[in-house]
Amino acid sequence: MNDASPPFPQLLPGAPESSVLLHVPHASRVIPAAVRSGIVLDDAALERELDHITDAYTDRVAELAAERSTVRPWRFVNRLSRLVVDPERFPDEREEMLAVGMGAVYTRTTHREVLRPADREGLPLDGSGRSLVDDYFRPYAAAMTDAVTDRLAAVGRVVVVDVHSYPTERLPYELHGDGPRPPVCLGTDPFHTPADLLAAAEEAFAGFGGTGVDSPFGGAYVPLKYYGHDPRVSALMIEIRRDVYMAEPGGAPGPGVDALAEALARLVDMLAGG
């Protein structure tokens, strides 16, 4: 659970000519000791929460896909748990995820229990939220922005592919979990997900019994510097239903890991071809 000096975050180089950046934000269970001290769950309860909240083995899926791609993609991997900070939230988020205790710094668990004591606005009561954002969230966002900027400078375009997973059964924190839960959910952004990118993903993952769009999770990650105005940056989220490749919750991986890696490699190769 704890690691004194995890690489945070980690950019793993791909081919110089690759425009594809695989983003893996939620695969780690590592929580530094200083951060663990602000979490009120006992060790057993925290391990159970990590079983539910971690997108287990998605880093392995991305790693295998990179190895099998004709043009090796770049990978940006979070080596800390999302219970430290969630890099895909906004630090000043005041909307629905903050309302359920899951802004940039979580104060509630997947089952709506207290993770960190919170004030009326849903922010950590002890004031640690600001330091966690400054120490972890902002450096992560800056490094991801730099990775996208470097790819733009090198090849003129970037495709950010988020690699996530989600539980087969809806968890209490899910605000929009009453819709379809397909084997592979494709999250899109109205500006940054062009139709041909979505079509390529639907083709690449067609062998898993069906794909869906923006249910139960939607959206795609783009650094704020480019969000909403730079069409050179396109993005798509891949959400894999966990029973496709692992035992839930938090169990061992299965043969689906290899099959998913092959599908992701096919997508990377299609994107590398333009």
C-alpha positions as a Python dict, from the first residue, in 0.01 Angstrom:
ca = {
    (1, 'M'): (0, 0, 0),
    (2, 'N'): (282, 239, 84),
    (3, 'D'): (598, 325, -105),
    (4, 'A'): (854, 580, 12),
    (5, 'S'): (953, 706, -330),
    (6, 'P'): (721, 599, -614),
    (7, 'P'): (785, 742, -959),
    (8, 'F'): (508, 996, -989),
    (9, 'P'): (400, 1019, -1258),
    (10, 'Q'): (592, 812, -1514),
    (11, 'L'): (627, 890, -1884),
    (12, 'L'): (736, 582, -2077),
    (13, 'P'): (875, 669, -2421),
    (14, 'G'): (732, 534, -2740),
    (15, 'A'): (845, 561, -3099),
    (16, 'P'): (961, 913, -3194),
    (17, 'E'): (702, 923, -3472),
    (18, 'S'): (409, 805, -3258),
    (19, 'S'): (115, 1038, -3199),
    (20, 'V'): (-54, 804, -2949),
    (21, 'L'): (-34, 863, -2574),
    (22, 'L'): (-185, 592, -2354),
    (23, 'H'): (-291, 746, -2024),
    (24, 'V'): (-327, 511, -1725),
    (25, 'P'): (-437, 717, -1423),
    (26, 'H'): (-603, 472, -1184),
    (27, 'A'): (-409, 142, -1186),
    (28, 'S'): (-197, 189, -872),
    (29, 'R'): (-269, 99, -510),
    (30, 'V'): (32, 292, -372),
    (31, 'I'): (-41, 547, -97),
    (32, 'P'): (258, 726, 61),
    (33, 'A'): (269, 699, 440),
    (34, 'A'): (223, 1074, 489),
    (35, 'V'): (-101, 1060, 289),
    (36, 'R'): (-220, 740, 458),
    (37, 'S'): (-214, 920, 792),
    (38, 'G'): (-503, 1144, 680),
    (39, 'I'): (-728, 851, 586),
    (40, 'V'): (-959, 729, 864),
    (41, 'L'): (-1016, 374, 737),
    (42, 'D'): (-833, 95, 914),
    (43, 'D'): (-594, -115, 707),
    (44, 'A'): (-845, -388, 623),
    (45, 'A'): (-1113, -138, 520),
    (46, 'L'): (-864, 56, 310),
    (47, 'E'): (-758, -259, 128),
    (48, 'R'): (-1124, -332, 52),
    (49, 'E'): (-1170, 20, -80),
    (50, 'L'): (-862, -14, -299),
    (51, 'D'): (-1011, -336, -439),
    (52, 'H'): (-1317, -138, -552),
    (53, 'I'): (-1161, 191, -661),
    (54, 'T'): (-847, 71, -841),
    (55, 'D'): (-852, 4, -1216),
    (56, 'A'): (-643, -306, -1157),
    (57, 'Y'): (-409, -432, -1432),
    (58, 'T'): (-494, -152, -1675),
    (59, 'D'): (-125, -59, -1663),
    (60, 'R'): (-45, -416, -1769),
    (61, 'V'): (-296, -398, -2055),
    (62, 'A'): (-132, -75, -2176),
    (63, 'E'): (218, -222, -2136),
    (64, 'L'): (136, -533, -2339),
    (65, 'A'): (-41, -325, -2603),
    (66, 'A'): (266, -103, -2639),
    (67, 'E'): (488, -408, -2684),
    (68, 'R'): (261, -550, -2954),
    (69, 'S'): (200, -230, -3151),
    (70, 'T'): (374, -176, -3482),
    (71, 'V'): (450, 184, -3381),
    (72, 'R'): (509, 186, -3006),
    (73, 'P'): (285, 439, -2830),
    (74, 'W'): (394, 664, -2546),
    (75, 'R'): (253, 585, -2202),
    (76, 'F'): (179, 819, -1913),
    (77, 'V'): (120, 612, -1600),
    (78, 'N'): (12, 724, -1255),
    (79, 'R'): (214, 526, -998),
    (80, 'L'): (4, 647, -703),
    (81, 'S'): (-349, 552, -606),
    (82, 'R'): (-634, 782, -696),
    (83, 'L'): (-700, 796, -320),
    (84, 'V'): (-401, 1032, -305),
    (85, 'V'): (-549, 1262, -570),
    (86, 'D'): (-758, 1189, -875),
    (87, 'P'): (-570, 1354, -1164),
    (88, 'E'): (-879, 1351, -1384),
    (89, 'R'): (-1082, 1582, -1164),
    (90, 'F'): (-1052, 1959, -1142),
    (91, 'P'): (-890, 2093, -822),
    (92, 'D'): (-1166, 2352, -780),
    (93, 'E'): (-1448, 2119, -880),
    (94, 'R'): (-1779, 2222, -726),
    (95, 'E'): (-2008, 1999, -921),
    (96, 'E'): (-2159, 1656, -878),
    (97, 'M'): (-1846, 1451, -806),
    (98, 'L'): (-1748, 1686, -526),
    (99, 'A'): (-2100, 1646, -389),
    (100, 'V'): (-2036, 1273, -341),
    (101, 'G'): (-1692, 1332, -191),
    (102, 'M'): (-1498, 1254, -506),
    (103, 'G'): (-1343, 1575, -627),
    (104, 'A'): (-968, 1601, -684),
    (105, 'V'): (-918, 1481, -324),
    (106, 'Y'): (-1163, 1211, -220),
    (107, 'T'): (-1338, 1240, 116),
    (108, 'R'): (-1581, 950, 64),
    (109, 'T'): (-1541, 592, -49),
    (110, 'T'): (-1712, 405, -330),
    (111, 'H'): (-1973, 303, -73),
    (112, 'R'): (-2023, 663, 47),
    (113, 'E'): (-1839, 606, 377),
    (114, 'V'): (-1598, 860, 526),
    (115, 'L'): (-1248, 838, 380),
    (116, 'R'): (-1129, 1174, 513),
    (117, 'P'): (-1334, 1405, 739),
    (118, 'A'): (-1485, 1682, 524),
    (119, 'D'): (-1631, 2028, 570),
    (120, 'R'): (-1970, 2145, 439),
    (121, 'E'): (-1826, 2200, 93),
    (122, 'G'): (-1697, 1844, 71),
    (123, 'L'): (-1332, 1939, 117),
    (124, 'P'): (-1094, 1773, 367),
    (125, 'L'): (-1162, 1915, 711),
    (126, 'D'): (-796, 1930, 814),
    (127, 'G'): (-698, 2150, 517),
    (128, 'S'): (-488, 1876, 360),
    (129, 'G'): (-674, 1909, 31),
    (130, 'R'): (-472, 2213, -75),
    (131, 'S'): (-138, 2049, 3),
    (132, 'L'): (-236, 1729, -177),
    (133, 'V'): (-337, 1931, -481),
    (134, 'D'): (-13, 2131, -471),
    (135, 'D'): (211, 1831, -404),
    (136, 'Y'): (49, 1577, -635),
    (137, 'F'): (-233, 1706, -857),
    (138, 'R'): (-63, 2009, -1009),
    (139, 'P'): (271, 1835, -1083),
    (140, 'Y'): (81, 1551, -1249),
    (141, 'A'): (-124, 1788, -1463),
    (142, 'A'): (189, 1983, -1561),
    (143, 'A'): (376, 1666, -1658),
    (144, 'M'): (82, 1541, -1865),
    (145, 'T'): (56, 1879, -2036),
    (146, 'D'): (428, 1865, -2117),
    (147, 'A'): (389, 1514, -2262),
    (148, 'V'): (112, 1632, -2494),
    (149, 'T'): (307, 1945, -2587),
    (150, 'D'): (613, 1739, -2675),
    (151, 'R'): (412, 1508, -2901),
    (152, 'L'): (257, 1808, -3075),
    (153, 'A'): (600, 1953, -3135),
    (154, 'A'): (730, 1622, -3266),
    (155, 'V'): (449, 1503, -3491),
    (156, 'G'): (185, 1779, -3498),
    (157, 'R'): (-99, 1584, -3340),
    (158, 'V'): (-178, 1372, -3033),
    (159, 'V'): (-436, 1106, -2956),
    (160, 'V'): (-481, 1061, -2581),
    (161, 'V'): (-631, 719, -2503),
    (162, 'D'): (-739, 681, -2141),
    (163, 'V'): (-726, 323, -2016),
    (164, 'H'): (-972, 254, -1733),
    (165, 'S'): (-1190, -21, -1590),
    (166, 'Y'): (-1519, -30, -1403),
    (167, 'P'): (-1706, -281, -1187),
    (168, 'T'): (-1967, -515, -1325),
    (169, 'E'): (-2217, -412, -1060),
    (170, 'R'): (-2297, -48, -992),
    (171, 'L'): (-2129, 97, -683),
    (172, 'P'): (-2311, 347, -457),
    (173, 'Y'): (-2092, 644, -561),
    (174, 'E'): (-2193, 618, -928),
    (175, 'L'): (-2427, 901, -1017),
    (176, 'H'): (-2509, 775, -1365),
    (177, 'G'): (-2477, 401, -1319),
    (178, 'D'): (-2833, 306, -1413),
    (179, 'G'): (-2758, 287, -1786),
    (180, 'P'): (-2598, 11, -1992),
    (181, 'R'): (-2277, -153, -1864),
    (182, 'P'): (-2124, -297, -2183),
    (183, 'P'): (-1805, -506, -2185),
    (184, 'V'): (-1622, -202, -2322),
    (185, 'C'): (-1749, 153, -2270),
    (186, 'L'): (-1606, 426, -2491),
    (187, 'G'): (-1600, 770, -2331),
    (188, 'T'): (-1610, 1066, -2565),
    (189, 'D'): (-1577, 1442, -2568),
    (190, 'P'): (-1789, 1649, -2811),
    (191, 'F'): (-1487, 1852, -2926),
    (192, 'H'): (-1193, 1614, -2892),
    (193, 'T'): (-1341, 1281, -3007),
    (194, 'P'): (-1389, 1281, -3384),
    (195, 'A'): (-1617, 1022, -3540),
    (196, 'D'): (-1332, 830, -3702),
    (197, 'L'): (-1157, 786, -3366),
    (198, 'L'): (-1473, 644, -3210),
    (199, 'A'): (-1528, 417, -3511),
    (200, 'A'): (-1172, 286, -3488),
    (201, 'A'): (-1220, 196, -3122),
    (202, 'E'): (-1552, 26, -3192),
    (203, 'E'): (-1381, -184, -3458),
    (204, 'A'): (-1078, -267, -3243),
    (205, 'F'): (-1288, -385, -2946),
    (206, 'A'): (-1569, -547, -3143),
    (207, 'G'): (-1473, -897, -3027),
    (208, 'F'): (-1574, -848, -2663),
    (209, 'G'): (-1948, -883, -2701),
    (210, 'G'): (-2031, -521, -2767),
    (211, 'T'): (-1918, -168, -2701),
    (212, 'G'): (-2119, 123, -2569),
    (213, 'V'): (-2070, 499, -2560),
    (214, 'D'): (-2060, 719, -2248),
    (215, 'S'): (-2241, 472, -2021),
    (216, 'P'): (-2188, 416, -1737),
    (217, 'F'): (-1897, 665, -1763),
    (218, 'G'): (-1841, 937, -2018),
    (219, 'G'): (-1589, 1197, -2120),
    (220, 'A'): (-1223, 1189, -2217),
    (221, 'Y'): (-916, 1349, -2061),
    (222, 'V'): (-741, 1644, -2226),
    (223, 'P'): (-503, 1883, -2045),
    (224, 'L'): (-671, 2216, -1972),
    (225, 'K'): (-416, 2402, -2185),
    (226, 'Y'): (-567, 2237, -2493),
    (227, 'Y'): (-917, 2153, -2380),
    (228, 'G'): (-1203, 2276, -2593),
    (229, 'H'): (-1007, 2468, -2853),
    (230, 'D'): (-714, 2271, -3004),
    (231, 'P'): (-829, 2009, -3257),
    (232, 'R'): (-475, 1872, -3286),
    (233, 'V'): (-544, 1695, -2955),
    (234, 'S'): (-801, 1418, -2980),
    (235, 'A'): (-905, 1192, -2696),
    (236, 'L'): (-1101, 880, -2612),
    (237, 'M'): (-1161, 688, -2290),
    (238, 'I'): (-1158, 309, -2286),
    (239, 'E'): (-1356, 173, -1988),
    (240, 'I'): (-1328, -206, -1954),
    (241, 'R'): (-1586, -391, -1749),
    (242, 'R'): (-1382, -584, -1495),
    (243, 'D'): (-1543, -925, -1535),
    (244, 'V'): (-1399, -925, -1888),
    (245, 'Y'): (-1046, -970, -1755),
    (246, 'M'): (-1026, -1021, -1377),
    (247, 'A'): (-1191, -1158, -1063),
    (248, 'E'): (-1385, -891, -876),
    (249, 'P'): (-1322, -708, -657),
    (250, 'G'): (-944, -681, -653),
    (251, 'G'): (-881, -1041, -760),
    (252, 'A'): (-644, -1208, -1001),
    (253, 'P'): (-618, -1122, -1371),
    (254, 'G'): (-745, -1365, -1632),
    (255, 'P'): (-684, -1435, -2002),
    (256, 'G'): (-886, -1128, -2089),
    (257, 'V'): (-579, -916, -2016),
    (258, 'D'): (-402, -1053, -2323),
    (259, 'A'): (-711, -1024, -2541),
    (260, 'L'): (-763, -663, -2435),
    (261, 'A'): (-398, -583, -2500),
    (262, 'E'): (-432, -721, -2852),
    (263, 'A'): (-740, -507, -2912),
    (264, 'L'): (-571, -197, -2775),
    (265, 'A'): (-266, -267, -2992),
    (266, 'R'): (-496, -286, -3295),
    (267, 'L'): (-643, 51, -3204),
    (268, 'V'): (-296, 202, -3158),
    (269, 'D'): (-190, 75, -3499),
    (270, 'M'): (-502, 218, -3662),
    (271, 'L'): (-437, 555, -3500),
    (272, 'A'): (-70, 550, -3592),
    (273, 'G'): (-176, 508, -3952),
    (274, 'G'): (-361, 839, -3935),
}
